[in-house]
Amino acid sequence: MNKVDYLKSRIIRLVVIAFLLSGLLYYCAWAPALQKAFAPFTRYTVSTNKATIVPKDELETALEGASMVNKTLIIAVVNKAYTEEDGMLNLFLQSFRLGEDTLFLINHLLLVAIDQISFDRCNLLQLHCYKLVTGGVDFSGEKIFMSHDFIEMMWSRTLFLSEVLRRGYNFIFTDTDVMWLRNPFVRLGQEGEDDLQISCDWFNGRPHNISNPINTGFYFVRSSNRTIALFDKWYASKNNSIGMKEQDVLANMTSKGVLRQMGLRVRILDTRYISGFCDRSRDFREVITMHANCCRSIKAKLIDLKAYLEDWKKFRGSSNTTLAVRWSNLTACINSWKEFSEKNNG
């Protein structure tokens, strides 16, 4: 190799080395900035010995999309039977549109679908949707009150909601047969001391009295170590409570003082405000929600809830605030129990 070729070779090697060094320096300078830029698209989880970055999953994306800035949202569980055309879901959403200061709350509602049809319907309505995998169990049809499938569906719901708490989210859980006539957050409060505020079928006038028959169709729970432990203990009682729905198990835990022993602060909600068919609020100026409890079938609930929404529209449309508007008779729901009794006694 002559002297000229040798010099050319040295120059080429020096250029390559300089290029590699500049690339390394560029990466060191910009890597932190790039990591920061992509931070919103990752979720951090901490293991026992080091921090690891895990891609955000579908549930986290759904919860984040529906929640308010303080990680609070509204959750309802639906299946095919409740999302049929002109069915319960449509009536549920209609109540938000007819209520006072409730329309914006649809933006913070997460519908948890337990079958593909209800998930597709949710997406068609452009709502916040999440499909819950139920281990091959078919929950698509109507689940008659206290049937085996009904009980299993309620327990699947409890297990899912415990995961929501574990992720640090507060929520109102609501059945879709609850009509939202006013904004319940105004009364429940965002910064109160209660861990759990739950509806009841009948209210005895004492919000901390455990003899009030609780109803898990509407409640507000804040995420904390106490409430996570409660839901874990609640679900763990499933195998020892064959034939009992989750509501009855929680009621037993409450009556035995389990919640008090766990340090939980629980408030039972007054039916004057968080009302239902069992114990109807007579004050249209105060009622916040109306639950179709004490009713056996979806068909009966739809008939009587539609009548109640008409009563509500009549009240809202009147310029006379002292107008004596009354709720319609619960003909369909009363008959649903009569039909059930006749069928079993027949």
MONORZI-V254465 format. One record per residue. N is the residue number from 0. RES is the residue in three letters. PSI is psi in degrees with one decimal (NA if undefined). Layout:
n={N	N}
res={RES	RES}
psi={PSI	PSI}
//
This chain:
n={0	1	2	3	4	5	6	7	8	9	10	11	12	13	14	15	16	17	18	19	20	21	22	23	24	25	26	27	28	29	30	31	32	33	34	35	36	37	38	39	40	41	42	43	44	45	46	47	48	49	50	51	52	53	54	55	56	57	58	59	60	61	62	63	64	65	66	67	68	69	70	71	72	73	74	75	76	77	78	79	80	81	82	83	84	85	86	87	88	89	90	91	92	93	94	95	96	97	98	99	100	101	102	103	104	105	106	107	108	109	110	111	112	113	114	115	116	117	118	119	120	121	122	123	124	125	126	127	128	129	130	131	132	133	134	135	136	137	138	139	140	141	142	143	144	145	146	147	148	149	150	151	152	153	154	155	156	157	158	159	160	161	162	163	164	165	166	167	168	169	170	171	172	173	174	175	176	177	178	179	180	181	182	183	184	185	186	187	188	189	190	191	192	193	194	195	196	197	198	199	200	201	202	203	204	205	206	207	208	209	210	211	212	213	214	215	216	217	218	219	220	221	222	223	224	225	226	227	228	229	230	231	232	233	234	235	236	237	238	239	240	241	242	243	244	245	246	247	248	249	250	251	252	253	254	255	256	257	258	259	260	261	262	263	264	265	266	267	268	269	270	271	272	273	274	275	276	277	278	279	280	281	282	283	284	285	286	287	288	289	290	291	292	293	294	295	296	297	298	299	300	301	302	303	304	305	306	307	308	309	310	311	312	313	314	315	316	317	318	319	320	321	322	323	324	325	326	327	328	329	330	331	332	333	334	335	336	337	338	339	340	341	342	343	344	345}
res={MET	ASN	LYS	VAL	ASP	TYR	LEU	LYS	SER	ARG	ILE	ILE	ARG	LEU	VAL	VAL	ILE	ALA	PHE	LEU	LEU	SER	GLY	LEU	LEU	TYR	TYR	CYS	ALA	TRP	ALA	PRO	ALA	LEU	GLN	LYS	ALA	PHE	ALA	PRO	PHE	THR	ARG	TYR	THR	VAL	SER	THR	ASN	LYS	ALA	THR	ILE	VAL	PRO	LYS	ASP	GLU	LEU	GLU	THR	ALA	LEU	GLU	GLY	ALA	SER	MET	VAL	ASN	LYS	THR	LEU	ILE	ILE	ALA	VAL	VAL	ASN	LYS	ALA	TYR	THR	GLU	GLU	ASP	GLY	MET	LEU	ASN	LEU	PHE	LEU	GLN	SER	PHE	ARG	LEU	GLY	GLU	ASP	THR	LEU	PHE	LEU	ILE	ASN	HIS	LEU	LEU	LEU	VAL	ALA	ILE	ASP	GLN	ILE	SER	PHE	ASP	ARG	CYS	ASN	LEU	LEU	GLN	LEU	HIS	CYS	TYR	LYS	LEU	VAL	THR	GLY	GLY	VAL	ASP	PHE	SER	GLY	GLU	LYS	ILE	PHE	MET	SER	HIS	ASP	PHE	ILE	GLU	MET	MET	TRP	SER	ARG	THR	LEU	PHE	LEU	SER	GLU	VAL	LEU	ARG	ARG	GLY	TYR	ASN	PHE	ILE	PHE	THR	ASP	THR	ASP	VAL	MET	TRP	LEU	ARG	ASN	PRO	PHE	VAL	ARG	LEU	GLY	GLN	GLU	GLY	GLU	ASP	ASP	LEU	GLN	ILE	SER	CYS	ASP	TRP	PHE	ASN	GLY	ARG	PRO	HIS	ASN	ILE	SER	ASN	PRO	ILE	ASN	THR	GLY	PHE	TYR	PHE	VAL	ARG	SER	SER	ASN	ARG	THR	ILE	ALA	LEU	PHE	ASP	LYS	TRP	TYR	ALA	SER	LYS	ASN	ASN	SER	ILE	GLY	MET	LYS	GLU	GLN	ASP	VAL	LEU	ALA	ASN	MET	THR	SER	LYS	GLY	VAL	LEU	ARG	GLN	MET	GLY	LEU	ARG	VAL	ARG	ILE	LEU	ASP	THR	ARG	TYR	ILE	SER	GLY	PHE	CYS	ASP	ARG	SER	ARG	ASP	PHE	ARG	GLU	VAL	ILE	THR	MET	HIS	ALA	ASN	CYS	CYS	ARG	SER	ILE	LYS	ALA	LYS	LEU	ILE	ASP	LEU	LYS	ALA	TYR	LEU	GLU	ASP	TRP	LYS	LYS	PHE	ARG	GLY	SER	SER	ASN	THR	THR	LEU	ALA	VAL	ARG	TRP	SER	ASN	LEU	THR	ALA	CYS	ILE	ASN	SER	TRP	LYS	GLU	PHE	SER	GLU	LYS	ASN	ASN	GLY}
psi={126.9	175.5	-36.8	-45.1	-38.4	-43.4	-39.5	-42.6	-43.0	-41.3	-42.9	-44.1	-41.0	-38.4	-43.3	-44.6	-43.5	-39.6	-44.0	-40.3	-40.1	-36.9	-41.7	-42.6	-38.6	-44.4	-45.3	-35.5	-37.2	-14.5	-45.0	-39.1	-40.7	-41.2	-40.0	-39.5	-35.4	2.6	-39.0	-16.1	7.3	157.4	131.0	131.6	144.3	124.5	-176.0	-24.0	-14.0	163.6	134.6	151.4	123.8	133.5	141.6	130.2	177.3	-37.9	-45.8	-40.7	-43.5	-44.7	-44.5	-37.9	-32.4	-20.1	156.4	178.7	-23.0	23.0	44.4	137.8	178.0	134.9	133.9	144.8	132.4	155.7	-178.3	-43.6	-30.8	-10.7	11.4	157.0	132.0	30.1	-155.7	-40.2	-42.7	-40.8	-40.2	-49.9	-34.0	-35.4	-35.3	-34.9	-27.7	-16.4	172.1	119.5	41.4	-17.3	-42.2	-19.9	-19.5	-30.0	-17.3	20.3	126.6	118.6	123.2	110.3	135.4	13.4	164.7	-37.9	-45.4	-32.3	-43.2	-39.9	-41.2	-46.7	-35.6	-34.7	-0.8	45.0	175.0	122.4	147.7	132.8	120.2	124.0	125.9	27.6	36.1	-2.2	134.7	107.4	21.1	-35.7	175.9	132.2	105.6	140.7	126.3	10.3	165.9	-45.5	-35.3	-46.6	-43.3	-39.5	-39.7	-39.3	-36.7	-37.9	-44.6	-43.6	-43.1	-44.9	-29.7	-34.8	-36.1	-44.5	-40.2	-26.4	4.5	16.5	137.9	150.8	154.1	123.2	134.3	135.5	155.5	-5.0	23.4	121.1	126.9	101.4	-25.8	169.7	110.1	-21.0	-28.4	-40.1	-39.1	-34.6	146.0	-19.8	24.2	178.3	-13.1	136.7	-37.4	127.1	120.1	145.5	168.7	163.2	-40.4	139.8	128.9	7.9	-5.0	106.9	-17.6	12.4	126.6	-5.4	-8.9	126.9	104.2	156.6	120.7	14.0	-11.2	119.4	157.4	123.9	138.1	140.0	126.4	170.4	-33.9	-46.9	-33.6	-44.3	-37.3	-49.4	-35.4	-45.1	-38.3	-51.1	-35.0	-19.1	-5.2	-49.9	-20.9	10.3	50.3	131.3	0.0	136.8	160.8	-31.3	-43.3	-36.2	-43.9	-37.9	-40.6	-42.7	-39.6	-46.5	-28.4	1.4	13.5	-42.5	-38.7	-39.8	-28.9	-1.5	18.0	139.0	115.3	133.5	131.0	130.8	135.4	128.9	-7.6	-29.9	-54.6	88.3	178.8	173.1	-30.4	-42.4	82.4	134.8	132.7	-6.7	101.7	-22.9	-12.7	-25.6	138.4	-48.9	155.3	116.6	133.5	57.4	176.0	38.2	141.9	-35.4	157.4	-42.4	-46.4	-41.3	-44.0	-44.3	-48.9	-33.9	-37.7	-40.1	-38.5	-36.9	-33.4	-39.9	-41.4	-42.7	-36.7	-42.9	-45.8	-30.5	-7.3	135.4	-13.5	103.1	-14.3	6.0	131.4	79.4	136.9	152.2	146.1	161.2	144.5	58.9	-48.4	-42.6	-38.5	-42.2	-29.4	-34.2	-35.0	-43.1	-39.0	-43.0	-42.6	-38.2	-42.5	-32.1	-13.3	NA}
//
